[in-house]
Amino acid sequence: MDVEQFKELSLTQDALSAYDDERANRLYQVNCQVCHGRNLDGAGPITTLKSSRNDGSNALNKGSMPVNLNSERVRTLSDGEIFGYITWGGRAGLSAASRDKRSSAIMPQFGKLLSEDERWELVWFLRQRIGSK
């Protein structure tokens, strides 16, 4: 599936009716918060992790920092795009997957870790907090 196909996907009524905010919050805390932060701002604890080089530098550089999920860019994504990014490990992961390439994305491919329902639950969790445009 490529990015254009993911754009067409949307939350189903079944997914919305089965949504449990407490469960979704826990999914976010366990799987996303370490990178994207408690406030969804991309400032999770991993962003201050020090490098093993012992030179005082951070392990992550600016090019690999987690996305601020409150950003306008994320707000304007379709539900399907967010689902695709969660599934394949961000924009880079989805792009690689759509070309049958191996991804070098830092974000995990949650399609291998979470069920489809759990990934849709995270989409709705984000929508509840950041809205859409």
MOLINSUL-V430767 format. One record per run of one state. SS is the DSSP state (H for helix, E for strand, L for the rest). FROM is the first residue (numbers start at 1). TO is the last residue. Records with the same first field share a line. If there is no record, write none. Layout:
BEGIN
SS = FROM-TO / FROM-TO
END
This chain:
BEGIN
L = 1-2 / 9-12 / 19-20 / 32-32 / 37-44 / 49-49 / 51-57 / 59-61 / 65-71 / 76-78 / 89-89 / 99-109 / 113-115 / 131-133
H = 3-8 / 13-18 / 21-31 / 33-36 / 45-48 / 62-64 / 72-75 / 79-88 / 90-98 / 110-112 / 116-130
E = 50-50 / 58-58
END
